[in-house]
C-alpha cells in the first residue's frame, strides 16, 4: 500500500508481517472489550461488520458475547490468518479480503460497524456514505484505537528510536493521549455520541514486545530484509540490556461512538 500522508508515501505491505501480526498483536486488555460491551454493542442478536479486521482480533475476542461477526481486510494474508485462528478456536466468523471502499452489503444490514487501528487508511468520502447505508436505523459506528506512550514509557520510547533509525519515514511515532480521529466526512451521516480515552498497562515479555514491534507498520511491513535484520539484532540487544524478562508498557485506549443520523 502507498498512502501519501502516511510514512511520506513509503510502500508498506501488511502481508509481510501477517504471521507475526497473528502471533503478537492480540493484546487488547479486558478494559478495552468491557468498554465496548458497556456501550451495549457487539453483543447477542447484533450483526457486526469489522472493517480492517487484520487477523480478526476484535471478532475473535468478542465472539463469546454472541454477536454475528463478519470481518474484512485489504490484505489476503491477514485474512488467511484470521480464518485459521477462528477455525482453530471453533468460531463461525465470515472473513473475506476487500478494500474498505469496496465492501458492499444491502442497506440496513448491520447493527454495528467497527474500525480498529485502521481509520486513517480509508477514503472517507466513499466509506462514510457506504457505512451509513449498510447500518440499520440507529446503527453505530465504532472507531477504536490503542497506542503505546513513548514519552512516558522508556521501553516504548527506545523502541521508537530504533525504528526511526532504520525507517526515518515512519509516521506512526510520537503518540500522546488524544481523542481518536473522527474524519469530518462521517459527521455528515453520523452523530458523534461519545468519545473517551483511558490508560491501560499491557504486559509483555521481551520476546512478545519484540514481536509486537516487529509487526508494526514501520518495521516488518516496510523495512528491507537487511534493515530488518539489523533492527532485529539491535532491538533485542536493547531489550536484554534495558528491560526485565517481563514488564508492562504504558498504553492508552481511545474510542469514538457514532450513530447514523435519523
Buried (B, 14 or more C-beta within 10 A) or exposed (E): BEBEEBBEEBEBBBBBBBBBBBBBBBBBBEEBBEBBEEBEBBBEEBBBBBBBBBBBBBBBBBBEBEBBBBBBBBBEBBBBBBBBBBEEEEBEBEBBBBBBBEBEBEEEBBBBBBBBBBBBBBEBEBBBBBBBBBBBEEBBBBBBBBBBBBEBBEBBBBBBEBBBEBBEEBBBBEBEBEBBEBBEBBEEBBEBEEBEBEEBEBEBBBEBBBBBBBBBBBBBBBBEEEBBEBBBEEBEEBBEEEBEEEBEBBBBBBBBBBBBEE
